[in-house]
């Protein structure tokens, strides 16, 4: 049975906030007293986007593709991982229709950095700015995110094969 050439993918990620780490979200370095903890640069938004892309084309998730036991990915720039995954999407014959996402953080304020994040993602994903949405939410001081101990991100992406 032939199906329409559209596919949708969902991604989610969370990283802990710790001292002596850089805070990198959406490929943008954000000045803050803490940063996200992880094997790579722990870019929570980019990781959620990577998983949404992999989900859309039904490939194994980010942890399977880039295992945190692999020294190669220690301190990895997540934008470089995103480039690899986008290449896999293209190799399957797909391109991206649009991307919607949420960054859930009690602090710092994400708003000032969102235009730059969109620019970075637009160039990596060959996607027009008007097809990229990044929303910033807080957790009303509840849970680990609300207590500034972690930051979460969610992403949905639609891809199509022409
Ligand atoms: Zn992650």
Backbone and ligand atoms as CSV (ligand in chain L), in Angstrom:
chain,resi,resn,atom,element,x,y,z
A,1,UNK,N,N,0.840,-1.191,0.000
A,1,UNK,CA,C,0.000,0.000,0.000
A,1,UNK,C,C,0.877,1.244,0.000
A,2,UNK,N,N,0.595,2.163,-0.912
A,2,UNK,CA,C,1.426,3.368,-0.949
A,2,UNK,C,C,0.912,4.381,0.071
A,3,UNK,N,N,1.848,5.056,0.702
A,3,UNK,CA,C,1.507,6.021,1.731
A,3,UNK,C,C,1.991,7.396,1.302
A,4,UNK,N,N,1.397,8.464,1.844
A,4,UNK,CA,C,1.922,9.794,1.529
A,4,UNK,C,C,3.373,9.888,1.998
A,5,UNK,N,N,4.140,10.707,1.312
A,5,UNK,CA,C,5.569,10.783,1.619
A,5,UNK,C,C,5.910,11.724,2.764
A,6,UNK,N,N,4.999,11.830,3.732
A,6,UNK,CA,C,5.275,12.651,4.911
A,6,UNK,C,C,5.500,11.762,6.118
A,7,UNK,N,N,6.456,12.160,6.956
A,7,UNK,CA,C,6.692,11.431,8.202
A,7,UNK,C,C,6.920,12.453,9.306
A,8,UNK,N,N,6.520,12.072,10.512
A,8,UNK,CA,C,6.676,12.977,11.644
A,8,UNK,C,C,7.538,12.297,12.702
A,9,UNK,N,N,8.327,13.082,13.421
A,9,UNK,CA,C,9.179,12.514,14.465
A,9,UNK,C,C,9.125,13.361,15.713
A,10,UNK,N,N,9.259,12.701,16.861
A,10,UNK,CA,C,9.241,13.399,18.148
A,10,UNK,C,C,10.561,13.143,18.866
A,11,UNK,N,N,11.045,14.140,19.575
A,11,UNK,CA,C,12.278,13.983,20.349
A,11,UNK,C,C,12.148,14.647,21.697
A,12,UNK,N,N,12.821,14.088,22.679
A,12,UNK,CA,C,12.796,14.634,24.045
A,12,UNK,C,C,14.177,14.457,24.642
A,13,UNK,N,N,14.601,15.399,25.473
A,13,UNK,CA,C,15.868,15.218,26.187
A,13,UNK,C,C,15.858,16.014,27.481
A,14,UNK,N,N,16.710,15.607,28.396
A,14,UNK,CA,C,16.909,16.315,29.668
A,14,UNK,C,C,18.372,16.162,30.057
A,15,UNK,N,N,18.975,17.257,30.514
A,15,UNK,CA,C,20.315,17.171,31.100
A,15,UNK,C,C,20.338,17.920,32.426
A,16,UNK,N,N,21.167,17.425,33.328
A,16,UNK,CA,C,21.343,18.096,34.621
A,16,UNK,C,C,22.179,19.357,34.472
A,17,UNK,N,N,21.887,20.357,35.290
A,17,UNK,CA,C,22.712,21.570,35.366
A,17,UNK,C,C,23.757,21.370,36.454
A,18,UNK,N,N,25.031,21.606,36.094
A,18,UNK,CA,C,26.106,21.452,37.067
A,18,UNK,C,C,27.077,22.621,36.940
A,19,UNK,N,N,27.865,22.820,37.989
A,19,UNK,CA,C,28.889,23.869,37.937
A,19,UNK,C,C,30.051,23.429,37.040
A,20,UNK,N,N,30.844,24.415,36.621
A,20,UNK,CA,C,32.028,24.163,35.791
A,20,UNK,C,C,31.729,23.490,34.453
A,21,UNK,N,N,30.575,23.816,33.899
A,21,UNK,CA,C,30.223,23.340,32.559
A,21,UNK,C,C,29.731,24.535,31.757
A,22,UNK,N,N,29.977,24.500,30.434
A,22,UNK,CA,C,29.409,25.527,29.559
A,22,UNK,C,C,27.948,25.200,29.294
A,23,UNK,N,N,27.146,26.255,29.166
A,23,UNK,CA,C,25.744,26.055,28.789
A,23,UNK,C,C,25.616,26.310,27.288
A,24,UNK,N,N,25.351,25.236,26.546
A,24,UNK,CA,C,25.193,25.348,25.089
A,24,UNK,C,C,23.810,24.806,24.736
A,25,UNK,N,N,22.979,25.660,24.178
A,25,UNK,CA,C,21.626,25.235,23.786
A,25,UNK,C,C,21.341,25.730,22.377
A,26,UNK,N,N,20.907,24.825,21.536
A,26,UNK,CA,C,20.622,25.180,20.138
A,26,UNK,C,C,21.867,25.665,19.418
A,27,UNK,N,N,23.026,25.151,19.840
A,27,UNK,CA,C,24.285,25.529,19.206
A,27,UNK,C,C,24.808,26.889,19.645
A,28,UNK,N,N,24.144,27.493,20.642
A,28,UNK,CA,C,24.525,28.835,21.097
A,28,UNK,C,C,25.020,28.756,22.539
A,29,UNK,N,N,26.179,29.353,22.780
A,29,UNK,CA,C,26.730,29.387,24.136
A,29,UNK,C,C,26.028,30.491,24.928
A,30,UNK,N,N,25.464,30.130,26.075
A,30,UNK,CA,C,24.670,31.068,26.873
A,30,UNK,C,C,25.390,31.322,28.196
A,31,UNK,N,N,25.684,32.582,28.504
A,31,UNK,CA,C,26.367,32.861,29.771
A,31,UNK,C,C,25.475,32.516,30.958
A,32,UNK,N,N,25.980,31.674,31.872
A,32,UNK,CA,C,25.201,31.263,33.042
A,32,UNK,C,C,26.161,30.649,34.047
A,33,UNK,N,N,25.763,30.620,35.313
A,33,UNK,CA,C,26.645,30.110,36.372
A,33,UNK,C,C,26.846,28.593,36.295
A,34,UNK,N,N,25.957,27.913,35.566
A,34,UNK,CA,C,26.063,26.463,35.425
A,34,UNK,C,C,25.934,26.071,33.962
A,35,UNK,N,N,26.226,24.797,33.678
A,35,UNK,CA,C,26.038,24.291,32.325
A,35,UNK,C,C,25.453,22.898,32.381
A,36,UNK,N,N,25.117,22.356,31.231
A,36,UNK,CA,C,24.497,21.031,31.204
A,36,UNK,C,C,25.560,19.953,31.224
A,37,UNK,N,N,25.278,18.922,32.022
A,37,UNK,CA,C,26.206,17.823,32.209
A,37,UNK,C,C,25.921,16.721,31.187
A,38,UNK,N,N,26.976,16.237,30.543
A,38,UNK,CA,C,26.799,15.144,29.590
A,38,UNK,C,C,28.131,14.747,29.001
A,39,UNK,N,N,28.113,13.647,28.282
A,39,UNK,CA,C,29.322,13.125,27.651
A,39,UNK,C,C,29.769,14.073,26.537
A,40,UNK,N,N,28.787,14.568,25.769
A,40,UNK,CA,C,29.068,15.552,24.719
A,40,UNK,C,C,28.956,16.942,25.347
A,41,UNK,N,N,28.706,17.961,24.516
A,41,UNK,CA,C,28.476,19.297,25.083
A,41,UNK,C,C,27.097,19.409,25.737
A,42,UNK,N,N,26.311,18.318,25.670
A,42,UNK,CA,C,25.012,18.216,26.360
A,42,UNK,C,C,23.997,19.259,25.876
A,43,UNK,N,N,24.043,19.552,24.580
A,43,UNK,CA,C,23.094,20.520,24.003
A,43,UNK,C,C,21.710,19.864,23.929
A,44,UNK,N,N,20.915,20.156,24.937
A,44,UNK,CA,C,19.642,19.459,25.151
A,44,UNK,C,C,18.673,19.659,23.978
A,45,UNK,N,N,18.647,20.867,23.423
A,45,UNK,CA,C,17.728,21.136,22.305
A,45,UNK,C,C,18.162,20.378,21.057
A,46,UNK,N,N,19.455,20.444,20.760
A,46,UNK,CA,C,19.953,19.761,19.562
A,46,UNK,C,C,19.753,18.244,19.695
A,47,UNK,N,N,19.912,17.721,20.910
A,47,UNK,CA,C,19.692,16.277,21.109
A,47,UNK,C,C,18.230,15.903,20.852
A,48,UNK,N,N,17.311,16.749,21.318
A,48,UNK,CA,C,15.884,16.474,21.074
A,48,UNK,C,C,15.588,16.532,19.571
A,49,UNK,N,N,16.201,17.499,18.883
A,49,UNK,CA,C,15.985,17.617,17.431
A,49,UNK,C,C,16.555,16.393,16.707
A,50,UNK,N,N,17.744,15.966,17.123
A,50,UNK,CA,C,18.355,14.769,16.517
A,50,UNK,C,C,17.415,13.572,16.676
A,51,UNK,N,N,16.869,13.386,17.878
A,51,UNK,CA,C,15.979,12.243,18.093
A,51,UNK,C,C,14.683,12.379,17.294
A,52,UNK,N,N,14.210,13.600,17.097
A,52,UNK,CA,C,12.987,13.763,16.294
A,52,UNK,C,C,13.260,13.377,14.839
A,53,UNK,N,N,14.431,13.757,14.332
A,53,UNK,CA,C,14.791,13.394,12.945
A,53,UNK,C,C,14.961,11.883,12.805
A,54,UNK,N,N,15.661,11.294,13.765
A,54,UNK,CA,C,15.869,9.839,13.718
A,54,UNK,C,C,14.534,9.117,13.853
A,55,UNK,N,N,13.653,9.662,14.698
A,55,UNK,CA,C,12.329,9.070,14.869
A,55,UNK,C,C,11.513,9.133,13.589
A,56,UNK,N,N,11.608,10.267,12.900
A,56,UNK,CA,C,10.826,10.435,11.667
A,56,UNK,C,C,11.200,9.391,10.620
A,57,UNK,N,N,12.491,9.075,10.534
A,57,UNK,CA,C,12.901,8.099,9.517
A,57,UNK,C,C,13.132,6.708,10.138
A,58,UNK,N,N,12.649,6.551,11.394
A,58,UNK,CA,C,12.651,5.254,12.095
A,58,UNK,C,C,14.032,4.614,12.186
A,59,UNK,N,N,15.014,5.431,12.572
A,59,UNK,CA,C,16.360,4.909,12.826
A,59,UNK,C,C,16.574,4.841,14.344
A,60,UNK,N,N,17.586,4.093,14.803
A,60,UNK,CA,C,17.860,4.027,16.243
A,60,UNK,C,C,18.143,5.409,16.828
A,61,UNK,N,N,17.939,5.590,18.116
A,61,UNK,CA,C,18.045,6.916,18.738
A,61,UNK,C,C,19.489,7.385,18.911
A,62,UNK,N,N,19.622,8.606,19.384
A,62,UNK,CA,C,20.933,9.267,19.506
A,62,UNK,C,C,21.905,8.473,20.382
A,63,UNK,N,N,21.389,7.890,21.471
A,63,UNK,CA,C,22.247,7.140,22.389
A,63,UNK,C,C,22.801,5.876,21.744
A,64,UNK,N,N,22.064,5.327,20.791
A,64,UNK,CA,C,22.511,4.129,20.077
A,64,UNK,C,C,23.522,4.509,19.000
A,65,UNK,N,N,23.253,5.628,18.305
A,65,UNK,CA,C,24.144,6.062,17.221
A,65,UNK,C,C,25.461,6.623,17.737
A,66,UNK,N,N,25.365,7.423,18.813
A,66,UNK,CA,C,26.561,8.086,19.364
A,66,UNK,C,C,26.687,7.717,20.842
A,67,UNK,N,N,27.089,6.491,21.153
A,67,UNK,CA,C,27.066,6.020,22.542
A,67,UNK,C,C,27.980,6.822,23.461
A,68,UNK,N,N,27.518,7.035,24.710
A,68,UNK,CA,C,28.318,7.832,25.649
A,68,UNK,C,C,29.464,7.018,26.238
A,69,UNK,N,N,29.603,5.772,25.785
A,69,UNK,CA,C,30.748,4.960,26.191
A,69,UNK,C,C,31.884,5.130,25.176
A,70,UNK,N,N,31.585,5.823,24.061
A,70,UNK,CA,C,32.562,5.991,22.994
A,70,UNK,C,C,33.358,7.278,23.224
A,71,UNK,N,N,34.662,7.131,23.419
A,71,UNK,CA,C,35.544,8.274,23.686
A,71,UNK,C,C,35.464,9.340,22.580
A,72,UNK,N,N,35.127,8.856,21.361
A,72,UNK,CA,C,35.051,9.735,20.198
A,72,UNK,C,C,34.061,10.876,20.426
A,73,UNK,N,N,33.029,10.616,21.230
A,73,UNK,CA,C,31.968,11.613,21.402
A,73,UNK,C,C,32.107,12.407,22.696
A,74,UNK,N,N,33.228,12.206,23.413
A,74,UNK,CA,C,33.455,12.965,24.645
A,74,UNK,C,C,33.644,14.441,24.291
A,75,UNK,N,N,32.825,15.281,24.879
A,75,UNK,CA,C,32.903,16.712,24.613
A,75,UNK,C,C,32.467,17.088,23.202
A,76,UNK,N,N,31.812,16.167,22.512
A,76,UNK,CA,C,31.425,16.395,21.108
A,76,UNK,C,C,30.539,17.625,20.970
A,77,UNK,N,N,30.737,18.332,19.860
A,77,UNK,CA,C,29.876,19.447,19.499
A,77,UNK,C,C,28.601,18.841,18.898
A,78,UNK,N,N,27.490,19.045,19.569
A,78,UNK,CA,C,26.245,18.395,19.139
A,78,UNK,C,C,25.790,18.850,17.762
A,79,UNK,N,N,26.173,20.065,17.371
A,79,UNK,CA,C,25.827,20.544,16.025
A,79,UNK,C,C,26.474,19.634,14.969
A,80,UNK,N,N,27.688,19.148,15.267
A,80,UNK,CA,C,28.354,18.226,14.332
A,80,UNK,C,C,27.578,16.908,14.247
A,81,UNK,N,N,27.025,16.450,15.372
A,81,UNK,CA,C,26.211,15.227,15.366
A,81,UNK,C,C,24.919,15.463,14.572
A,82,UNK,N,N,24.345,16.664,14.744
A,82,UNK,CA,C,23.125,17.004,13.999
A,82,UNK,C,C,23.391,16.993,12.496
A,83,UNK,N,N,24.562,17.517,12.104
A,83,UNK,CA,C,24.917,17.514,10.671
A,83,UNK,C,C,24.948,16.088,10.135
A,84,UNK,N,N,25.533,15.170,10.932
A,84,UNK,CA,C,25.608,13.762,10.519
A,84,UNK,C,C,24.211,13.176,10.348
A,85,UNK,N,N,23.339,13.488,11.302
A,85,UNK,CA,C,21.982,12.918,11.264
A,85,UNK,C,C,21.183,13.516,10.102
A,86,UNK,N,N,21.353,14.807,9.869
A,86,UNK,CA,C,20.650,15.438,8.747
A,86,UNK,C,C,21.097,14.813,7.419
A,87,UNK,N,N,22.385,14.481,7.351
A,87,UNK,CA,C,22.902,13.810,6.157
A,87,UNK,C,C,22.205,12.453,5.964
A,88,UNK,N,N,21.971,11.739,7.068
A,88,UNK,CA,C,21.279,10.450,6.988
A,88,UNK,C,C,19.841,10.641,6.487
A,89,UNK,N,N,19.208,11.729,6.939
A,89,UNK,CA,C,17.839,12.039,6.502
A,89,UNK,C,C,17.831,12.261,4.985
A,90,UNK,N,N,18.802,13.048,4.521
A,90,UNK,CA,C,18.883,13.352,3.086
A,90,UNK,C,C,19.188,12.092,2.273
A,91,UNK,N,N,20.060,11.247,2.834
A,91,UNK,CA,C,20.412,10.005,2.131
A,91,UNK,C,C,19.202,9.084,1.967
A,92,UNK,N,N,18.250,9.206,2.879
A,92,UNK,CA,C,16.996,8.434,2.760
A,92,UNK,C,C,16.014,9.115,1.800
A,93,UNK,N,N,16.436,10.258,1.243
A,93,UNK,CA,C,15.610,10.947,0.257
A,93,UNK,C,C,14.638,11.956,0.841
A,94,UNK,N,N,14.794,12.258,2.138
A,94,UNK,CA,C,13.861,13.186,2.784
A,94,UNK,C,C,14.463,14.578,2.963
A,95,UNK,N,N,13.589,15.582,2.986
A,95,UNK,CA,C,13.998,16.895,3.468
A,95,UNK,C,C,12.990,17.345,4.527
A,96,UNK,N,N,13.338,18.402,5.247
A,96,UNK,CA,C,12.534,18.804,6.404
A,96,UNK,C,C,11.486,19.830,5.981
A,97,UNK,N,N,10.249,19.645,6.444
A,97,UNK,CA,C,9.167,20.594,6.185
A,97,UNK,C,C,9.194,21.693,7.252
A,98,UNK,N,N,9.139,21.288,8.491
A,98,UNK,CA,C,9.200,22.265,9.585
A,98,UNK,C,C,9.650,21.598,10.866
A,99,UNK,N,N,10.073,22.442,11.793
A,99,UNK,CA,C,10.557,21.980,13.096
A,99,UNK,C,C,9.893,22.845,14.164
A,100,UNK,N,N,9.323,22.199,15.159
A,100,UNK,CA,C,8.768,22.913,16.304
A,100,UNK,C,C,9.438,22.359,17.555
A,101,UNK,N,N,9.716,23.227,18.521
A,101,UNK,CA,C,10.418,22.752,19.710
A,101,UNK,C,C,10.121,23.592,20.940
A,102,UNK,N,N,10.383,23.009,22.094
A,102,UNK,CA,C,10.269,23.696,23.390
A,102,UNK,C,C,11.570,23.533,24.149
A,103,UNK,N,N,12.021,24.602,24.770
A,103,UNK,CA,C,13.094,24.507,25.766
A,103,UNK,C,C,12.416,24.782,27.094
A,104,UNK,N,N,12.564,23.872,28.049
A,104,UNK,CA,C,11.911,24.058,29.345
A,104,UNK,C,C,13.009,24.273,30.385
A,105,UNK,N,N,13.106,25.522,30.837
A,105,UNK,CA,C,14.175,25.914,31.768
A,105,UNK,C,C,13.631,26.985,32.707
A,106,UNK,N,N,13.936,26.850,33.971
A,106,UNK,CA,C,13.540,27.901,34.919
A,106,UNK,C,C,14.463,29.114,34.781
A,107,UNK,N,N,15.743,28.835,34.513
A,107,UNK,CA,C,16.748,29.882,34.311
A,107,UNK,C,C,17.885,29.270,33.506
A,108,UNK,N,N,18.645,30.067,32.769
A,108,UNK,CA,C,18.454,31.498,32.511
A,108,UNK,C,C,17.350,31.733,31.476
A,109,UNK,N,N,17.102,32.993,31.187
A,109,UNK,CA,C,16.109,33.351,30.166
A,109,UNK,C,C,16.624,32.925,28.788
A,110,UNK,N,N,15.812,32.210,28.045
A,110,UNK,CA,C,16.212,31.711,26.726
A,110,UNK,C,C,15.919,32.714,25.608
A,111,UNK,N,N,14.874,33.520,25.816
A,111,UNK,CA,C,14.381,34.406,24.758
A,111,UNK,C,C,15.468,35.168,23.988
A,112,UNK,N,N,16.443,35.793,24.695
A,112,UNK,CA,C,17.432,36.586,23.952
A,112,UNK,C,C,18.280,35.753,22.981
A,113,UNK,N,N,18.340,34.452,23.183
A,113,UNK,CA,C,19.229,33.602,22.387
A,113,UNK,C,C,18.512,32.843,21.278
A,114,UNK,N,N,17.184,32.897,21.296
A,114,UNK,CA,C,16.413,32.106,20.337
A,114,UNK,C,C,16.649,32.522,18.873
A,115,UNK,N,N,16.723,33.828,18.554
A,115,UNK,CA,C,17.007,34.186,17.147
A,115,UNK,C,C,18.313,33.581,16.637
A,116,UNK,N,N,19.342,33.588,17.471
A,116,UNK,CA,C,20.639,33.016,17.064
A,116,UNK,C,C,20.527,31.493,16.887
A,117,UNK,N,N,19.794,30.838,17.810
A,117,UNK,CA,C,19.593,29.380,17.686
A,117,UNK,C,C,18.917,29.062,16.358
A,118,UNK,N,N,17.904,29.866,16.005
A,118,UNK,CA,C,17.184,29.640,14.743
A,118,UNK,C,C,18.114,29.789,13.556
A,119,UNK,N,N,18.996,30.790,13.627
A,119,UNK,CA,C,19.972,30.998,12.546
A,119,UNK,C,C,20.866,29.779,12.374
A,120,UNK,N,N,21.367,29.269,13.510
A,120,UNK,CA,C,22.259,28.105,13.465
A,120,UNK,C,C,21.523,26.909,12.871
A,121,UNK,N,N,20.309,26.652,13.363
A,121,UNK,CA,C,19.553,25.484,12.899
A,121,UNK,C,C,19.142,25.635,11.442
A,122,UNK,N,N,18.820,26.865,11.043
A,122,UNK,CA,C,18.439,27.134,9.667
A,122,UNK,C,C,19.575,26.766,8.722
A,123,UNK,N,N,20.788,27.121,9.106
A,123,UNK,CA,C,21.918,26.842,8.216
A,123,UNK,C,C,22.253,25.344,8.205
A,124,UNK,N,N,22.207,24.687,9.361
A,124,UNK,CA,C,22.555,23.256,9.409
A,124,UNK,C,C,21.498,22.404,8.706
A,125,UNK,N,N,20.232,22.748,8.896
A,125,UNK,CA,C,19.142,21.896,8.396
A,125,UNK,C,C,18.592,22.361,7.043
A,126,UNK,N,N,19.227,23.394,6.459
A,126,UNK,CA,C,18.780,23.941,5.173
A,126,UNK,C,C,17.275,24.216,5.212
A,127,UNK,N,N,16.852,24.872,6.281
A,127,UNK,CA,C,15.442,25.113,6.552
A,127,UNK,C,C,15.245,26.608,6.806
A,128,UNK,N,N,14.207,27.188,6.157
A,128,UNK,CA,C,13.956,28.621,6.311
A,128,UNK,C,C,13.579,28.924,7.769
A,129,UNK,N,N,13.990,30.114,8.226
A,129,UNK,CA,C,13.707,30.539,9.607
A,129,UNK,C,C,12.206,30.438,9.916
A,130,UNK,N,N,11.355,30.775,8.912
A,130,UNK,CA,C,9.903,30.763,9.198
A,130,UNK,C,C,9.359,29.350,9.391
A,131,UNK,N,N,10.177,28.349,9.113
A,131,UNK,CA,C,9.753,26.967,9.360
A,131,UNK,C,C,10.405,26.369,10.604
A,132,UNK,N,N,11.004,27.236,11.412
A,132,UNK,CA,C,11.639,26.795,12.660
A,132,UNK,C,C,10.982,27.516,13.820
A,133,UNK,N,N,10.478,26.755,14.769
A,133,UNK,CA,C,9.880,27.335,15.963
A,133,UNK,C,C,10.625,26.839,17.198
A,134,UNK,N,N,11.035,27.768,18.047
A,134,UNK,CA,C,11.654,27.419,19.333
A,134,UNK,C,C,10.923,28.212,20.404
A,135,UNK,N,N,10.265,27.518,21.301
A,135,UNK,CA,C,9.510,28.191,22.355
A,135,UNK,C,C,10.200,27.974,23.697
A,136,UNK,N,N,10.145,28.980,24.539
A,136,UNK,CA,C,10.776,28.873,25.860
A,136,UNK,C,C,9.691,28.804,26.921
A,137,UNK,N,N,9.808,27.800,27.789
A,137,UNK,CA,C,8.843,27.623,28.870
A,137,UNK,C,C,9.597,27.514,30.189
A,138,UNK,N,N,8.899,27.775,31.288
A,138,UNK,CA,C,9.477,27.459,32.601
A,138,UNK,C,C,8.670,26.309,33.181
A,139,UNK,N,N,9.030,25.869,34.391
A,139,UNK,CA,C,8.251,24.804,35.021
A,139,UNK,C,C,7.621,25.304,36.310
A,140,UNK,N,N,7.382,26.619,36.356
A,140,UNK,CA,C,6.669,27.206,37.509
A,140,UNK,C,C,7.310,26.786,38.839
A,141,UNK,N,N,8.644,26.688,38.841
A,141,UNK,CA,C,9.426,26.348,40.033
A,141,UNK,C,C,9.177,24.931,40.553
A,142,UNK,N,N,8.505,24.103,39.770
A,142,UNK,CA,C,8.212,22.734,40.206
A,142,UNK,C,C,9.231,21.752,39.620
A,143,UNK,N,N,9.424,20.646,40.300
A,143,UNK,CA,C,10.264,19.540,39.811
A,143,UNK,C,C,11.735,19.978,39.634
A,144,UNK,N,N,12.545,19.055,39.118
A,144,UNK,CA,C,13.980,19.329,38.976
A,144,UNK,C,C,14.245,20.516,38.051
A,145,UNK,N,N,13.447,20.633,36.991
A,145,UNK,CA,C,13.650,21.752,36.060
A,145,UNK,C,C,13.289,23.066,36.748
A,146,UNK,N,N,12.183,23.076,37.456
A,146,UNK,CA,C,11.749,24.278,38.170
A,146,UNK,C,C,12.696,24.677,39.280
A,147,UNK,N,N,13.421,23.681,39.833
A,147,UNK,CA,C,14.419,23.952,40.888
A,147,UNK,C,C,15.791,24.252,40.290
A,148,UNK,N,N,15.864,24.475,38.996
A,148,UNK,CA,C,17.082,24.840,38.268
A,148,UNK,C,C,18.161,23.760,38.368
A,149,UNK,N,N,17.737,22.515,38.494
A,149,UNK,CA,C,18.702,21.422,38.542
A,149,UNK,C,C,18.824,20.718,37.190
A,150,UNK,N,N,17.961,21.069,36.250
A,150,UNK,CA,C,17.984,20.418,34.927
A,150,UNK,C,C,17.284,21.305,33.912
A,151,UNK,N,N,17.552,21.019,32.644
A,151,UNK,CA,C,16.849,21.673,31.540
A,151,UNK,C,C,16.345,20.573,30.601
A,152,UNK,N,N,15.118,20.763,30.115
A,152,UNK,CA,C,14.500,19.792,29.205
A,152,UNK,C,C,14.278,20.418,27.838
A,153,UNK,N,N,14.147,19.585,26.830
A,153,UNK,CA,C,13.754,20.064,25.504
A,153,UNK,C,C,12.897,19.019,24.811
A,154,UNK,N,N,11.996,19.523,23.984
A,154,UNK,CA,C,11.126,18.659,23.178
A,154,UNK,C,C,11.178,19.172,21.739
A,155,UNK,N,N,11.084,18.263,20.796
A,155,UNK,CA,C,11.085,18.679,19.384
A,155,UNK,C,C,10.168,17.781,18.568
A,156,UNK,N,N,9.514,18.373,17.608
A,156,UNK,CA,C,8.739,17.619,16.612
A,156,UNK,C,C,9.200,18.103,15.245
A,157,UNK,N,N,9.353,17.164,14.340
A,157,UNK,CA,C,9.801,17.532,13.014
A,157,UNK,C,C,8.944,16.803,11.981
A,158,UNK,N,N,8.684,17.460,10.866
A,158,UNK,CA,C,8.023,16.766,9.756
A,158,UNK,C,C,8.991,16.725,8.580
A,159,UNK,N,N,9.095,15.547,7.974
A,159,UNK,CA,C,9.964,15.398,6.805
A,159,UNK,C,C,9.128,14.893,5.629
A,160,UNK,N,N,9.592,15.158,4.435
A,160,UNK,CA,C,8.880,14.636,3.263
A,160,UNK,C,C,9.867,14.196,2.197
A,161,UNK,N,N,9.372,13.280,1.377
A,161,UNK,CA,C,10.162,12.804,0.239
A,161,UNK,C,C,9.417,13.253,-1.003
A,162,UNK,N,N,10.096,14.029,-1.856
A,162,UNK,CA,C,9.368,14.533,-3.031
A,162,UNK,C,C,9.492,13.556,-4.193
L,1,ZN,ZN,ZN,21.219,14.757,25.510
